């Protein structure tokens, strides 16, 4: 986790709920930064693009569907 990354161009999904419970992502050099949209002061996690791509492929394949309470 890192400190304040408010200077980054943060984006969040259009599927985010009205209550703001979502993650935000931003490019941070060669890495991708991820943080909680409601509590950005809690810090930022950094992932390589290949790590994020593997996670996204898993999401698309439904590997994490049991973790969502939609």
C-alpha positions in Angstrom: 0.0 0.0 0.0 1.1 3.5 -0.7 0.3 7.0 0.5 -1.9 9.6 -1.2 -2.4 9.1 -4.9 -5.1 11.7 -5.4 -3.1 13.2 -8.3 -3.8 10.2 -10.5 -6.7 10.1 -13.0 -9.0 7.7 -11.1 -11.8 5.8 -12.8 -14.6 3.6 -11.5 -17.1 1.3 -13.1 -20.4 2.6 -14.3 -21.8 -0.4 -12.5 -20.9 1.2 -9.2 -23.8 1.6 -6.7 -25.2 4.9 -5.7 -23.7 4.5 -2.3 -20.2 4.6 -3.7 -19.2 1.1 -2.8 -16.7 0.4 -5.6 -13.1 0.3 -6.4 -11.3 2.9 -8.5 -8.4 2.2 -10.8 -5.7 4.5 -12.3 -2.5 4.2 -14.3 0.5 4.7 -12.2 3.5 4.5 -14.5 3.9 0.8 -15.6 1.5 -0.3 -12.8 -2.2 -0.1 -12.1 -3.3 1.5 -8.8 -6.5 0.3 -7.1 -8.3 1.9 -4.1 -11.6 1.9 -2.4 -13.8 4.7 -3.8 -15.4 5.5 -0.4 -12.2 5.4 1.6 -9.3 6.5 -0.6 -7.4 7.6 2.4 -6.9 3.9 3.4 -4.3 3.6 0.7 -3.6 2.3 -2.7 -2.6 -1.2 -4.0 -0.4 -1.6 -7.0 -0.6 -4.4 -9.6 1.2 -5.1 -12.8 -0.9 -5.1 -15.9 -0.5 -8.9 -16.2 -1.7 -9.4 -12.6 -4.7 -7.2 -13.3 -5.4 -8.9 -16.6 -5.4 -12.4 -14.9 -7.9 -11.1 -12.3 -10.1 -9.6 -15.0 -10.1 -12.8 -16.9 -11.1 -14.7 -13.8 -14.0 -12.2 -13.2 -15.2 -12.6 -16.8 -15.1 -16.4 -16.3 -17.2 -16.2 -13.2 -14.5 -17.5 -10.9 -15.4 -14.9 -8.2 -19.1 -14.7 -8.6 -19.6 -16.4 -5.2 -18.0 -13.3 -3.5 -20.5 -10.8 -4.9 -23.6 -10.1 -2.9 -25.6 -8.5 -5.7 
